[in-house]
Amino acid sequence: MKSVYAGPERRSRTVPVAVERREHDHTRLISQFNCLDIVYTPEEEEFLKAMETYKARYRRPFPTWREALAVLKSLGYEKKS
């Protein structure tokens, strides 16, 4: 069957794939949080960095609460009785 489209074959072109503009520099992500005039404690910054690392590593933009708890436990936090 002959194509009705008379233009050049578009599938034969080489189109560059979109490049990730954002480097995986977690300090940049944390500084975005600090621009809101909120001062985080060192523990909070550690948790934010750990969550951003987890999200980037496993490509999970919205981790579940179970995953957040796993990140907390990986940082050494335990529930006190």
C-alpha positions as CSV (number, residue, x, y, z in Angstrom):
1,M,0.0,0.0,0.0
2,K,1.4,3.4,-1.0
3,S,1.5,6.2,1.5
4,V,-0.7,9.2,0.9
5,Y,1.9,11.4,2.7
6,A,4.4,12.7,0.1
7,G,6.9,14.4,2.5
8,P,10.2,13.0,3.6
9,E,10.2,9.9,5.8
10,R,10.3,11.3,9.3
11,R,11.3,8.0,10.9
12,S,14.7,8.1,9.1
13,R,15.7,11.3,10.9
14,T,18.0,11.2,13.9
15,V,16.3,13.1,16.7
16,P,18.3,13.7,19.8
17,V,16.9,12.3,23.0
18,A,16.1,14.8,25.8
19,V,19.0,15.2,28.2
20,E,18.6,15.3,31.9
21,R,19.3,18.9,32.7
22,R,19.5,18.4,36.4
23,E,22.6,16.7,37.8
24,H,22.2,14.5,40.7
25,D,23.7,17.0,43.1
26,H,21.6,16.7,46.3
27,T,23.0,19.9,47.8
28,R,21.2,21.8,45.1
29,L,18.0,20.1,46.0
30,I,18.4,20.9,49.7
31,S,19.2,24.5,48.9
32,Q,15.8,24.6,47.1
33,F,14.2,23.8,50.4
34,N,16.2,26.4,52.2
35,C,15.0,29.2,49.9
36,L,11.7,29.2,51.8
37,D,13.3,30.8,54.8
38,I,13.0,27.6,56.7
39,V,16.1,26.6,58.7
40,Y,16.5,22.8,59.0
41,T,18.3,21.0,61.8
42,P,21.2,18.8,60.7
43,E,19.0,15.7,61.3
44,E,16.3,17.1,59.0
45,E,18.9,17.9,56.3
46,E,20.3,14.4,56.6
47,F,16.8,12.9,56.2
48,L,16.0,15.2,53.2
49,K,19.3,14.2,51.5
50,A,18.6,10.5,52.2
51,M,15.1,10.8,50.7
52,E,16.4,12.6,47.6
53,T,19.1,10.0,47.2
54,Y,16.4,7.2,47.5
55,K,14.1,8.9,45.0
56,A,16.9,9.3,42.5
57,R,18.3,5.8,42.9
58,Y,15.0,4.0,42.6
59,R,13.3,6.6,40.3
60,R,10.4,7.0,42.7
61,P,9.2,10.7,42.6
62,F,6.6,9.9,45.3
63,P,7.9,7.2,47.7
64,T,5.3,5.5,50.0
65,W,5.4,5.9,53.8
66,R,6.8,2.4,54.0
67,E,9.7,3.5,51.9
68,A,10.2,6.6,53.9
69,L,10.3,4.5,57.1
70,A,12.9,2.2,55.5
71,V,15.0,5.3,54.7
72,L,14.7,6.4,58.3
73,K,15.7,3.0,59.6
74,S,18.7,3.0,57.2
75,L,19.8,6.2,58.9
76,G,19.7,4.4,62.3
77,Y,16.5,5.7,63.7
78,E,14.5,3.4,66.1
79,K,11.2,3.8,67.9
80,K,11.7,4.4,71.6
81,S,9.5,2.5,74.0
